[in-house]
Amino acid sequence: MAALQKSIEKRNALIAATIELVNNNGFHATSMSKIAHMAQVSPATIYLYFANKQDLVNKTYIEVKGKYTDYAFETYTEKMPVAAGFEIIWKRIADFKLKECKYAMFLAQCDNTPMIDETSRQEGIKHLQPLLDLWARGKDAGIIKPISDYLLYAYTINPLSFLMMSEKRGAFKLDATHVEEAYQAAWSSIKVPA
């Protein structure tokens, strides 16, 4: 049991080191030796858990995407009306991005790099299925504009990454009023006008 716990701790340390180094240095400047050093394991230890750097980054991405979506959908049920469901999901995503900045920054980096392979990206999209299903329901009911899910995501969720990065740099301080205004702007950008 102690050996299993130690193994889990080493893997978690490698994931945490990958997130921190990628957030601070980018993918290309994050070497396996730097990850091992930060995780306080030998470089050879990495290969007990991951086939190579690509595998490490992909598995880190999927794990972080899981944390993100578990949080986003925790209080949502598919029986909720479309507008109420979207508000709950959106505000949970905003809360996650502002409270779990290191994870949100890592996902933002992943969204903007070819480092994540297509198989892992598709796995990440599966984690968003409740949101995609909500949008489909909203489109079918004439509540949400019948546009691509990519556009819906770009107009509603991606701006949160911009706001998070602006706050991290100290350029903008998000308060509850700003979050509500951002939500209203996101919702009005995708809802069918009454």
Secondary structure as a PSIPRED ss2 file (coil, helix, strand):
# PSIPRED VFORMAT (PSIPRED V4.0)

   1 M C   1.000  0.000  0.000
   2 A H   0.000  1.000  0.000
   3 A H   0.000  1.000  0.000
   4 L H   0.000  1.000  0.000
   5 Q H   0.000  1.000  0.000
   6 K H   0.000  1.000  0.000
   7 S H   0.000  1.000  0.000
   8 I H   0.000  1.000  0.000
   9 E H   0.000  1.000  0.000
  10 K H   0.000  1.000  0.000
  11 R H   0.000  1.000  0.000
  12 N H   0.000  1.000  0.000
  13 A H   0.000  1.000  0.000
  14 L H   0.000  1.000  0.000
  15 I H   0.000  1.000  0.000
  16 A H   0.000  1.000  0.000
  17 A H   0.000  1.000  0.000
  18 T H   0.000  1.000  0.000
  19 I H   0.000  1.000  0.000
  20 E H   0.000  1.000  0.000
  21 L H   0.000  1.000  0.000
  22 V H   0.000  1.000  0.000
  23 N H   0.000  1.000  0.000
  24 N H   0.000  1.000  0.000
  25 N H   0.000  1.000  0.000
  26 G C   1.000  0.000  0.000
  27 F C   1.000  0.000  0.000
  28 H C   1.000  0.000  0.000
  29 A C   1.000  0.000  0.000
  30 T C   1.000  0.000  0.000
  31 S C   1.000  0.000  0.000
  32 M H   0.000  1.000  0.000
  33 S H   0.000  1.000  0.000
  34 K H   0.000  1.000  0.000
  35 I H   0.000  1.000  0.000
  36 A H   0.000  1.000  0.000
  37 H H   0.000  1.000  0.000
  38 M H   0.000  1.000  0.000
  39 A H   0.000  1.000  0.000
  40 Q C   1.000  0.000  0.000
  41 V C   1.000  0.000  0.000
  42 S C   1.000  0.000  0.000
  43 P H   0.000  1.000  0.000
  44 A H   0.000  1.000  0.000
  45 T H   0.000  1.000  0.000
  46 I H   0.000  1.000  0.000
  47 Y H   0.000  1.000  0.000
  48 L H   0.000  1.000  0.000
  49 Y H   0.000  1.000  0.000
  50 F C   1.000  0.000  0.000
  51 A C   1.000  0.000  0.000
  52 N C   1.000  0.000  0.000
  53 K H   0.000  1.000  0.000
  54 Q H   0.000  1.000  0.000
  55 D H   0.000  1.000  0.000
  56 L H   0.000  1.000  0.000
  57 V H   0.000  1.000  0.000
  58 N H   0.000  1.000  0.000
  59 K H   0.000  1.000  0.000
  60 T H   0.000  1.000  0.000
  61 Y H   0.000  1.000  0.000
  62 I H   0.000  1.000  0.000
  63 E H   0.000  1.000  0.000
  64 V H   0.000  1.000  0.000
  65 K H   0.000  1.000  0.000
  66 G H   0.000  1.000  0.000
  67 K H   0.000  1.000  0.000
  68 Y H   0.000  1.000  0.000
  69 T H   0.000  1.000  0.000
  70 D H   0.000  1.000  0.000
  71 Y H   0.000  1.000  0.000
  72 A H   0.000  1.000  0.000
  73 F H   0.000  1.000  0.000
  74 E C   1.000  0.000  0.000
  75 T C   1.000  0.000  0.000
  76 Y C   1.000  0.000  0.000
  77 T C   1.000  0.000  0.000
  78 E C   1.000  0.000  0.000
  79 K C   1.000  0.000  0.000
  80 M C   1.000  0.000  0.000
  81 P C   1.000  0.000  0.000
  82 V H   0.000  1.000  0.000
  83 A H   0.000  1.000  0.000
  84 A H   0.000  1.000  0.000
  85 G H   0.000  1.000  0.000
  86 F H   0.000  1.000  0.000
  87 E H   0.000  1.000  0.000
  88 I H   0.000  1.000  0.000
  89 I H   0.000  1.000  0.000
  90 W H   0.000  1.000  0.000
  91 K H   0.000  1.000  0.000
  92 R H   0.000  1.000  0.000
  93 I H   0.000  1.000  0.000
  94 A H   0.000  1.000  0.000
  95 D H   0.000  1.000  0.000
  96 F H   0.000  1.000  0.000
  97 K H   0.000  1.000  0.000
  98 L H   0.000  1.000  0.000
  99 K H   0.000  1.000  0.000
 100 E C   1.000  0.000  0.000
 101 C H   0.000  1.000  0.000
 102 K H   0.000  1.000  0.000
 103 Y H   0.000  1.000  0.000
 104 A H   0.000  1.000  0.000
 105 M H   0.000  1.000  0.000
 106 F H   0.000  1.000  0.000
 107 L H   0.000  1.000  0.000
 108 A H   0.000  1.000  0.000
 109 Q H   0.000  1.000  0.000
 110 C H   0.000  1.000  0.000
 111 D H   0.000  1.000  0.000
 112 N C   1.000  0.000  0.000
 113 T C   1.000  0.000  0.000
 114 P C   1.000  0.000  0.000
 115 M C   1.000  0.000  0.000
 116 I C   1.000  0.000  0.000
 117 D C   1.000  0.000  0.000
 118 E H   0.000  1.000  0.000
 119 T H   0.000  1.000  0.000
 120 S H   0.000  1.000  0.000
 121 R H   0.000  1.000  0.000
 122 Q H   0.000  1.000  0.000
 123 E H   0.000  1.000  0.000
 124 G H   0.000  1.000  0.000
 125 I H   0.000  1.000  0.000
 126 K H   0.000  1.000  0.000
 127 H H   0.000  1.000  0.000
 128 L C   1.000  0.000  0.000
 129 Q H   0.000  1.000  0.000
 130 P H   0.000  1.000  0.000
 131 L H   0.000  1.000  0.000
 132 L H   0.000  1.000  0.000
 133 D H   0.000  1.000  0.000
 134 L H   0.000  1.000  0.000
 135 W H   0.000  1.000  0.000
 136 A H   0.000  1.000  0.000
 137 R H   0.000  1.000  0.000
 138 G H   0.000  1.000  0.000
 139 K H   0.000  1.000  0.000
 140 D H   0.000  1.000  0.000
 141 A C   1.000  0.000  0.000
 142 G C   1.000  0.000  0.000
 143 I C   1.000  0.000  0.000
 144 I E   0.000  0.000  1.000
 145 K C   1.000  0.000  0.000
 146 P C   1.000  0.000  0.000
 147 I C   1.000  0.000  0.000
 148 S C   1.000  0.000  0.000
 149 D H   0.000  1.000  0.000
 150 Y H   0.000  1.000  0.000
 151 L H   0.000  1.000  0.000
 152 L H   0.000  1.000  0.000
 153 Y H   0.000  1.000  0.000
 154 A H   0.000  1.000  0.000
 155 Y H   0.000  1.000  0.000
 156 T H   0.000  1.000  0.000
 157 I C   1.000  0.000  0.000
 158 N H   0.000  1.000  0.000
 159 P H   0.000  1.000  0.000
 160 L H   0.000  1.000  0.000
 161 S H   0.000  1.000  0.000
 162 F H   0.000  1.000  0.000
 163 L H   0.000  1.000  0.000
 164 M H   0.000  1.000  0.000
 165 M H   0.000  1.000  0.000
 166 S H   0.000  1.000  0.000
 167 E H   0.000  1.000  0.000
 168 K H   0.000  1.000  0.000
 169 R C   1.000  0.000  0.000
 170 G C   1.000  0.000  0.000
 171 A C   1.000  0.000  0.000
 172 F C   1.000  0.000  0.000
 173 K C   1.000  0.000  0.000
 174 L C   1.000  0.000  0.000
 175 D C   1.000  0.000  0.000
 176 A H   0.000  1.000  0.000
 177 T H   0.000  1.000  0.000
 178 H H   0.000  1.000  0.000
 179 V H   0.000  1.000  0.000
 180 E H   0.000  1.000  0.000
 181 E H   0.000  1.000  0.000
 182 A H   0.000  1.000  0.000
 183 Y H   0.000  1.000  0.000
 184 Q H   0.000  1.000  0.000
 185 A H   0.000  1.000  0.000
 186 A H   0.000  1.000  0.000
 187 W H   0.000  1.000  0.000
 188 S H   0.000  1.000  0.000
 189 S H   0.000  1.000  0.000
 190 I H   0.000  1.000  0.000
 191 K E   0.000  0.000  1.000
 192 V C   1.000  0.000  0.000
 193 P C   1.000  0.000  0.000
 194 A C   1.000  0.000  0.000
